Amino acid sequence: MRKVGLGVIGLGVFGQNHVKVYAEHPYGELIAVCDIKEDLMKATAEKYGVEGYLDYREMLRNPRIDAVSVVTPDFLHRDIVVEAAEAGKHILCEKPLATKVEHAEEMVKAAERAGVTLMVDFHNRWNPPFAKTKEAVEAGELGDPVHAYIRLSDTMYVPTKMLSWASKSSVLWFLGSHTTDLARWIFGSEADSVYAVSGMKVLKGMGIDTPDYYQYVIKFKNGAVAALENSWILPETLPAIVDFKAEFVFTEGCIYVDTVQHGAFKKFMKNRWEYPDILAGPSLIHGRYIGFAKESISHFVDCIAQDKEPLVTGRDGLEVTKILNAVIESAEKKREVVL
Ligand SMILES: NC(=O)c1ccc[n+]([C@@H]2O[C@H](COP(=O)([O-])OP(=O)(O)OC[C@H]3O[C@@H](n4cnc5c(N)ncnc54)[C@H](O)[C@@H]3O)[C@@H](O)[C@H]2O)c1
């Protein structure tokens, strides 16, 4: 089998994960990396012994590249994805696909027109408790979906120290895109309406012009309801950056998920303690990367190599973008918004 030639555009916090996973994929060959930050681009290209580009358009002209990851900030995916599709490259786009519905539509259409694969990296579909929840639903073990609560939040570290562009996005795009995709995937239905509230106090007071939190209820076409919560203002004293809990209730059973405070790995040191991530990764265990954040990226390469449709498509990304825009509208207008 010919190896899939791979490139990564955007080499920040998460782009580095795409690079790592591509570099060791058995069906893939990392050909090139691209970032507008020259030092970062050169350091990454050198570390992996691959070509480096400052301009993604130039990289897209490289005939050895079959597929690219787009790992630029949330609001900078559209042009790169559309141009990559037009250049005939398969695309793995980080979540959210886009922050505007018309942009997401353009991206999906561009990929369909070009006949290339467009996958969105909703990697929580590979997060073991959620993958197992979906499996139980499909096996008919739980009956019909009724209601759910999902909370995915970050400590303040993320908007204040990790992301330089937090005020140009929001916790809804950064984390709510994951929880919204999970709710529609596990409940197997599209949203009918949403009701949302959000607040701006803490981060705005620190000069970061973005909501502190969103709480929203999604009513699905099949009658199920999900209450979702995303906050970006949890204190940095928490033992993990992320707080992620979920409860799914069905007519014949329920599932409770706690992916962080599960107690499987608690690390106590002299002056501090932490609950290190053991699910997401990619983390090195005995010299090999493991974790659901690795699995979704690997899945993309598997699908291109084997000519299969990925578990998440551009259309999933478009649906999530539609729902999250309705959430923002609902919070602004203080009323339910029908999709
Ligand atoms: N940080 C995380 O934990 C995480 C997790 C999952 C997904 N994501 C998603 O991944 C995407 C990137 O997030 P991040 O945290 O890595 O951001 P980041 O700011 O750390 O990295 C983004 C990189 O994109 C580069 N860039 C911007 N415009 C470019 C262009 N035109 N061409 C080439 N490079 C360009 C920037 O210079 C920067 O190095 C976002 O959509 C985010 O939601 C992030």
The ligand as an ORCA input file, in Angstrom:
! r2SCAN-3c Opt
* xyz 0 1
  N      -5.333     23.428     22.531
  C      -6.077     22.353     22.640
  O      -6.098     21.624     23.671
  C      -6.939     21.954     21.509
  C      -7.536     20.752     21.624
  C      -8.302     20.324     20.586
  C      -8.470     21.128     19.489
  N      -7.945     22.350     19.390
  C      -8.249     23.164     18.212
  O      -7.103     23.247     17.382
  C      -7.074     24.535     16.736
  C      -5.754     25.202     17.084
  O      -5.700     25.396     18.485
  P      -4.303     25.565     19.251
  O      -4.631     25.494     20.695
  O      -3.285     24.638     18.677
  O      -3.943     27.094     18.851
  P      -2.487     27.774     18.830
  O      -2.724     29.231     18.864
  O      -1.617     27.148     19.870
  O      -1.919     27.339     17.400
  C      -2.434     27.816     16.201
  C      -1.277     27.972     15.215
  O      -1.811     28.301     13.923
  C      -0.862     29.172     13.310
  N      -1.488     29.866     12.178
  C      -2.411     30.858     12.187
  N      -2.725     31.231     10.927
  C      -1.995     30.434     10.096
  C      -1.886     30.327      8.688
  N      -2.583     31.105      7.856
  N      -1.033     29.413      8.169
  C      -0.300     28.618      8.993
  N      -0.368     28.664     10.331
  C      -1.207     29.566     10.888
  C      -0.441     30.097     14.445
  O       0.754     30.784     14.136
  C      -0.319     29.106     15.601
  O       1.007     28.594     15.720
  C      -8.293     25.304     17.247
  O      -9.358     25.200     16.321
  C      -8.638     24.604     18.543
  O     -10.002     24.694     18.915
  C      -7.136     22.771     20.381
*
